[in-house]
């Protein structure tokens, strides 16, 4: 919004300074981080006080974990703070004509509503199960379907591929020209994505599926939609499972968000895309501003969500954060890297799947259910071992940073 305001002032010939500054993604990204931090920290306290006043408090289940009783009555639905911290800077600082930004605004609102309804039922209807699982899945599937339709059909969702394998050479300031010339002149519709650890690091969903189904584009669209729906639903639910101890999901999401922001920047910049030999995605750079607001909002929320938490994000926050990460990964064509840089989410989900599956298997076989972990998700296993949750959270953050760095390495390691 401010972007258009300064353009308007510039057109009137009043002042060109702010107009020129707002053309830089780096400037708007820095402003987005500062703005989201201020919103979440300053207004977060007021929202927490409001939630306390309205008795919007979580009734923590007794799992026999240390320090759990003290958390009973902590305000929940704090994800509203995160979403406000993301949406306001996005609306003020991003180009609202950019299709990628519009998709992310829709994702925030859509998943925020699903999470909010779930938390509302838990708190005000005294139903610990919250929104029925089938309705959550319907909401997540609908979100995935919308994203896949836009990617498949919208004319602005395009890529440019390199036309040679030579990296740009710095000679007499010709680097920028060389980078531009290394890509195709025209953008094109494509379902290609990045695949790690392979020399030709691109996988074309369309080419793969068309060969299998005799060039039936409807079948290709259907299968592509299923893939996107699965990715978004899986990451959203994984983030929800990770949100079990103070600051874990929030801090992990901030680290992953910063990683995705860098992916958006290099994919939307011809020089870096040429140097890294990855596809150039026109207009994706605008998501750097969005992801800056995302990271700033998560860090600001940590001010209140770190141990001992003054507020829980609830499903309003966890489902939204996971969906945002999943959608951005799909848009920047890095969804096959999700098991790497979202490794913490992946491990947490896998621990639950293994625990439940093994328990059912052993119970059916011998009549007595056995467990792999002391408790799942994995962070509760370490709590049961007597490790303080602050140490667990910090160690998981360190693992997340390592995995995100590994994801960056895959761009050149092939």
LUMDOLUM-541835 format. One line per 2 residues: number of its first residue (from 1); their letters; for each residue x, y, z of C-alpha. Coordinates in steps of 0.5 Angstrom, whole numbers. Example, Ala and Ser with C-alpha at 12.3 -4.5 7.8 and 13.67 -1.06 7.14 Angstrom:
<atoms>
1) as) 25/-9/16; 27/-2/14 .
</atoms>
This chain:
<atoms>
1) xx) 0/0/0; 6/5/2 .
3) xx) 9/3/-5; 3/6/-9 .
5) xx) 3/12/-4; 10/14/-6 .
7) xx) 9/12/-13; 3/17/-13 .
9) xx) 8/22/-10; 13/21/-15 .
11) xx) 8/22/-21; 6/28/-18 .
13) xx) 14/30/-18; 14/32/-10 .
15) xx) 19/27/-8; 23/22/-11 .
17) xx) 27/19/-5; 22/15/-2 .
19) xx) 20/12/-9; 27/10/-10 .
21) xx) 28/7/-3; 22/3/-4 .
23) xx) 24/0/-10; 29/-4/-6 .
25) xx) 27/-11/-4; 32/-10/2 .
27) xx) 30/-4/4; 22/-6/5 .
29) xx) 25/-13/8; 28/-9/13 .
31) xx) 22/-5/15; 18/-11/15 .
33) xx) 22/-14/20; 22/-8/24 .
35) xx) 15/-7/23; 13/-14/25 .
37) xx) 17/-14/31; 14/-8/34 .
39) xx) 7/-10/32; 8/-17/36 .
41) xx) 12/-14/42; 8/-8/43 .
43) xx) 1/-10/41; 2/-17/43 .
45) xx) 2/-15/51; -5/-12/50 .
47) xx) -8/-18/46; -5/-23/52 .
49) xx) -8/-18/57; -15/-18/53 .
51) xx) -14/-26/52; -13/-26/60 .
53) xx) -19/-22/61; -24/-26/57 .
55) xx) -21/-32/60; -19/-35/53 .
57) xx) -14/-40/57; -11/-47/55 .
59) xx) -13/-53/60; -7/-57/59 .
61) xx) -8/-65/59; -4/-68/65 .
63) xx) 1/-72/61; 6/-73/67 .
65) xx) 11/-68/65; 15/-64/69 .
67) xx) 13/-57/69; 6/-58/66 .
69) xx) 2/-56/72; 4/-49/72 .
71) xx) 2/-48/65; -5/-49/66 .
73) xx) -9/-43/65; -4/-40/60 .
75) xx) -8/-36/55; -8/-39/48 .
77) xx) -10/-37/41; -4/-32/41 .
79) xx) -3/-34/34; -7/-28/32 .
81) xx) -1/-24/34; 3/-27/29 .
83) xx) -2/-27/24; -3/-19/25 .
85) xx) 5/-18/25; 5/-22/18 .
87) xx) -1/-19/15; 0/-11/17 .
89) xx) 7/-11/14; 5/-15/8 .
91) xx) -1/-10/6; 3/-4/7 .
93) xx) 10/-6/4; 9/-11/-1 .
95) xx) 6/-10/-8; -1/-12/-8 .
97) xx) -1/-14/-15; 4/-19/-14 .
99) xx) 0/-26/-15; 5/-29/-10 .
101) xx) 4/-24/-5; -4/-25/-6 .
103) xx) -3/-33/-5; 0/-32/2 .
105) xx) -5/-27/4; -10/-32/2 .
107) xx) -6/-37/6; -6/-33/12 .
109) xx) -13/-32/13; -15/-38/10 .
111) xx) -11/-43/15; -12/-37/21 .
113) xx) -20/-38/20; -19/-46/21 .
115) xx) -14/-45/27; -18/-40/30 .
117) xx) -25/-44/30; -21/-50/32 .
119) xx) -19/-46/38; -25/-43/39 .
121) xx) -29/-50/40; -23/-52/45 .
123) xx) -24/-46/49; -31/-43/49 .
125) xx) -35/-50/48; -30/-54/53 .
127) xx) -29/-59/47; -22/-61/48 .
129) xx) -22/-65/41; -23/-58/38 .
131) xx) -26/-58/30; -27/-65/28 .
133) xx) -21/-67/24; -25/-68/18 .
135) xx) -26/-61/17; -19/-59/19 .
137) xx) -17/-64/13; -22/-61/8 .
139) xx) -20/-54/10; -13/-56/8 .
141) xx) -14/-60/2; -18/-54/0 .
143) xx) -12/-49/1; -8/-54/-3 .
145) xx) -13/-54/-9; -13/-47/-9 .
147) xx) -6/-46/-9; -5/-52/-15 .
149) xx) -10/-49/-19; -7/-42/-19 .
151) xx) 0/-45/-20; -3/-49/-26 .
153) xx) -7/-44/-30; -5/-37/-28 .
155) xx) -1/-34/-33; 4/-30/-28 .
157) xx) 7/-36/-25; 13/-37/-30 .
159) xx) 20/-39/-30; 26/-38/-34 .
161) xx) 31/-43/-35; 39/-43/-36 .
163) xx) 40/-43/-44; 48/-45/-42 .
165) xx) 52/-49/-37; 57/-44/-36 .
167) xx) 57/-40/-30; 58/-32/-31 .
169) xx) 65/-29/-31; 67/-23/-28 .
171) xx) 70/-19/-33; 70/-11/-34 .
173) xx) 63/-11/-30; 60/-15/-35 .
175) xx) 57/-20/-30; 50/-17/-30 .
177) xx) 49/-17/-37; 52/-24/-37 .
179) xx) 47/-27/-32; 41/-24/-36 .
181) xx) 44/-27/-42; 44/-34/-39 .
183) xx) 37/-34/-39; 31/-35/-44 .
185) xx) 29/-29/-46; 21/-31/-45 .
187) xx) 18/-33/-39; 14/-40/-39 .
189) xx) 9/-44/-36; 12/-50/-32 .
191) xx) 11/-55/-27; 19/-56/-26 .
193) xx) 22/-56/-19; 29/-57/-16 .
195) xx) 31/-64/-14; 37/-64/-9 .
197) xx) 44/-68/-10; 43/-69/-17 .
199) xx) 47/-66/-23; 41/-64/-27 .
201) xx) 37/-61/-21; 30/-60/-24 .
203) xx) 24/-65/-24; 19/-63/-29 .
205) xx) 12/-66/-26; 9/-65/-33 .
207) xx) 14/-69/-37; 14/-74/-32 .
209) xx) 6/-75/-31; 5/-74/-39 .
211) xx) 9/-79/-41; 5/-84/-36 .
213) xx) -2/-82/-38; -2/-81/-45 .
215) xx) -1/-73/-45; -8/-73/-41 .
217) xx) -7/-66/-38; -13/-67/-34 .
219) xx) -10/-73/-30; -3/-69/-30 .
221) xx) -7/-63/-26; -11/-68/-22 .
223) xx) -4/-71/-20; 0/-65/-19 .
225) xx) -6/-62/-14; -5/-69/-10 .
227) xx) 2/-67/-9; 1/-60/-7 .
229) xx) -5/-62/-3; -1/-67/1 .
231) xx) 5/-62/2; 1/-57/5 .
233) xx) -3/-61/9; 3/-65/12 .
235) xx) 7/-59/13; 1/-55/17 .
237) xx) 0/-61/21; 7/-63/23 .
239) xx) 8/-56/25; 2/-57/30 .
241) xx) 5/-63/33; 12/-59/34 .
243) xx) 8/-54/38; 8/-58/44 .
245) xx) 13/-54/49; 15/-47/50 .
247) xx) 18/-43/44; 20/-50/40 .
249) xx) 15/-49/34; 16/-41/34 .
251) xx) 23/-41/34; 24/-47/29 .
253) xx) 19/-43/24; 23/-37/24 .
255) xx) 29/-41/22; 26/-44/17 .
257) xx) 22/-38/15; 29/-34/14 .
259) xx) 31/-40/10; 25/-39/5 .
261) xx) 27/-32/5; 34/-33/2 .
263) xx) 31/-38/-3; 26/-33/-5 .
265) xx) 31/-28/-6; 36/-32/-10 .
267) xx) 31/-35/-15; 28/-28/-16 .
269) xx) 35/-25/-18; 38/-27/-24 .
271) xx) 45/-26/-22; 45/-31/-16 .
273) xx) 40/-36/-20; 45/-36/-26 .
275) xx) 51/-37/-21; 47/-42/-17 .
277) xx) 45/-45/-24; 38/-45/-21 .
279) xx) 31/-43/-25; 30/-36/-25 .
281) xx) 23/-34/-22; 20/-27/-24 .
283) xx) 17/-23/-19; 18/-29/-13 .
285) xx) 23/-24/-10; 17/-20/-7 .
287) xx) 16/-26/-2; 22/-24/1 .
289) xx) 19/-18/4; 13/-23/6 .
291) xx) 18/-28/9; 21/-22/13 .
293) xx) 15/-20/16; 14/-28/18 .
295) xx) 21/-28/21; 20/-22/25 .
297) xx) 13/-24/27; 16/-31/30 .
299) xx) 21/-27/33; 17/-22/36 .
301) xx) 12/-27/39; 18/-31/42 .
303) xx) 18/-25/47; 12/-28/50 .
305) xx) 12/-35/48; 19/-37/50 .
307) xx) 20/-41/57; 16/-40/61 .
309) xx) 11/-38/56; 6/-32/57 .
311) xx) 2/-34/51; 1/-40/47 .
313) xx) 0/-40/39; -6/-45/39 .
315) xx) -8/-48/33; -9/-41/30 .
317) xx) -2/-40/30; 1/-47/29 .
319) xx) -3/-49/23; -2/-42/19 .
321) xx) 5/-43/20; 6/-50/17 .
323) xx) 1/-48/11; 5/-41/10 .
325) xx) 12/-45/10; 9/-51/5 .
327) xx) 6/-46/0; 12/-42/0 .
329) xx) 16/-48/-1; 12/-50/-7 .
331) xx) 12/-43/-10; 19/-42/-10 .
333) xx) 20/-49/-13; 24/-52/-7 .
335) xx) 18/-57/-4; 23/-63/-5 .
337) xx) 28/-60/0; 22/-59/5 .
339) xx) 25/-66/9; 32/-63/10 .
341) xx) 30/-56/12; 24/-58/15 .
343) xx) 27/-64/18; 25/-62/25 .
345) xx) 18/-62/23; 19/-68/19 .
347) xx) 22/-72/25; 17/-70/30 .
349) xx) 11/-72/25; 15/-79/24 .
351) xx) 16/-80/31; 9/-80/32 .
353) xx) 7/-84/26; 13/-90/28 .
355) xx) 10/-90/36; 3/-91/34 .
357) xx) 4/-96/28; 9/-100/33 .
359) xx) 4/-100/39; -2/-102/34 .
361) xx) 3/-108/31; 5/-110/38 .
363) xx) -2/-110/41; -5/-114/35 .
365) xx) 1/-119/35; 2/-120/42 .
367) xx) -4/-117/46; 1/-112/49 .
369) xx) 2/-105/46; 10/-103/46 .
371) xx) 13/-96/45; 19/-94/41 .
373) xx) 20/-87/45; 18/-86/52 .
375) xx) 13/-81/49; 11/-78/42 .
377) xx) 12/-73/39; 20/-73/40 .
379) xx) 20/-67/45; 16/-70/50 .
381) xx) 21/-77/50; 27/-72/52 .
383) xx) 22/-69/57; 21/-76/60 .
385) xx) 28/-77/60; 29/-71/65 .
387) xx) 32/-66/60; 29/-59/61 .
389) xx) 25/-56/56; 29/-50/55 .
391) xx) 35/-54/53; 31/-59/49 .
393) xx) 28/-53/45; 35/-50/44 .
395) xx) 38/-56/41; 32/-57/36 .
397) xx) 34/-50/34; 41/-52/33 .
399) xx) 39/-58/29; 34/-54/25 .
401) xx) 40/-49/23; 44/-54/21 .
403) xx) 39/-57/17; 38/-51/13 .
405) xx) 45/-50/12; 45/-57/9 .
407) xx) 39/-55/4; 43/-49/2 .
409) xx) 49/-53/0; 45/-58/-4 .
411) xx) 44/-52/-9; 51/-53/-11 .
413) xx) 53/-60/-8; 51/-64/-14 .
</atoms>
